[in-house]
Amino acid sequence: MSQAGEPPSHPPGSHGQGRASRLRSVNLGVRLLCELALLVALAVWGFHVGSGLASDLVLGLGAPLLAAVVWGRWVAPASRRRLADPARLLVEVCCSWWSSLMP
């Protein structure tokens, strides 16, 4: 217990854990927004690249669906088949690269 006028005592190594937790939450939030932007970019590309209504629908819905399936199977934290770090990073970069190439 701390005396009057003294700062409360913290267990060794606990100082800054709140900041790290907030930083991790912000990081996860930014990552989620990037993943959603990836899906939106693929959908926009798909709806603009097709030559007719059927191809617009197939590409506009199929490209983000394919990316979501790949992401959910091999990249998502809760996936049972989550890839190890170097391979997972490669899949993340390829998906992001694919969406950035879309006009």
C-alpha positions in Angstrom: 0.0 0.0 0.0 1.4 3.5 -0.9 1.7 6.4 1.5 -0.2 9.6 1.0 1.5 11.7 -1.7 3.4 8.8 -3.2 2.4 7.3 -6.5 0.7 3.9 -6.3 3.2 1.0 -6.6 3.0 -1.2 -9.7 4.4 -4.7 -10.1 7.7 -4.7 -11.9 7.3 -4.7 -15.7 3.6 -3.7 -15.6 4.3 0.0 -16.5 3.4 0.6 -20.1 1.2 -2.5 -20.6 -1.9 -0.4 -20.9 -0.2 1.6 -23.7 0.9 -1.5 -25.4 -2.6 -2.9 -25.2 -4.0 0.4 -26.7 -1.4 0.3 -29.5 -2.3 -3.3 -30.3 -6.0 -2.4 -30.5 -5.3 0.5 -32.8 -3.1 -1.8 -34.9 -5.8 -4.4 -35.2 -8.3 -1.7 -36.1 -6.1 -0.4 -38.9 -5.5 -3.9 -40.1 -9.3 -4.6 -40.3 -9.8 -1.4 -42.3 -7.1 -2.4 -44.7 -8.7 -5.9 -45.1 -12.1 -4.3 -45.8 -10.5 -1.9 -48.3 -9.0 -4.9 -50.1 -12.4 -6.5 -50.5 -13.9 -3.2 -51.7 -11.1 -2.6 -54.2 -11.6 -6.1 -55.6 -15.4 -5.6 -55.8 -15.0 -2.2 -57.6 -12.5 -3.8 -60.0 -14.8 -6.7 -60.7 -17.8 -4.6 -61.4 -15.9 -2.3 -63.8 -13.8 -4.8 -65.7 -16.6 -7.1 -67.0 -18.1 -6.7 -70.4 -21.7 -7.3 -69.5 -24.0 -7.7 -66.5 -23.2 -11.4 -66.0 -19.4 -10.9 -66.0 -19.7 -7.8 -63.8 -21.6 -9.8 -61.2 -19.3 -12.8 -61.4 -16.1 -10.7 -61.1 -17.6 -8.1 -58.8 -18.8 -10.7 -56.3 -16.3 -13.5 -57.1 -13.0 -11.6 -56.7 -13.8 -10.4 -53.1 -15.3 -13.8 -52.2 -12.2 -15.6 -53.4 -10.0 -13.2 -51.4 -12.1 -13.6 -48.3 -11.9 -17.4 -48.6 -8.1 -17.4 -49.0 -7.8 -14.9 -46.2 -10.1 -16.8 -43.9 -8.5 -20.2 -44.5 -4.8 -19.3 -44.4 -4.4 -15.8 -42.8 -7.2 -15.3 -40.2 -6.1 -15.6 -36.6 -8.9 -18.1 -35.8 -8.1 -20.3 -38.7 -7.2 -23.9 -38.0 -5.0 -23.9 -41.1 -3.3 -20.6 -40.4 0.1 -20.4 -42.2 3.3 -19.8 -40.4 4.7 -16.2 -40.5 6.8 -16.1 -43.6 4.2 -17.9 -45.7 1.3 -16.0 -44.2 3.0 -12.7 -45.0 3.5 -13.8 -48.6 -0.3 -14.5 -48.9 -1.1 -11.1 -47.3 1.3 -9.3 -49.6 -0.1 -11.1 -52.7 -3.7 -10.3 -51.8 -2.8 -6.7 -51.2 -0.7 -6.5 -54.4 -3.6 -8.1 -56.4 -6.0 -5.4 -55.2 -3.6 -2.6 -55.8 -3.2 -3.6 -59.5 -6.8 -3.0 -60.1 -7.5 0.2 -62.2 
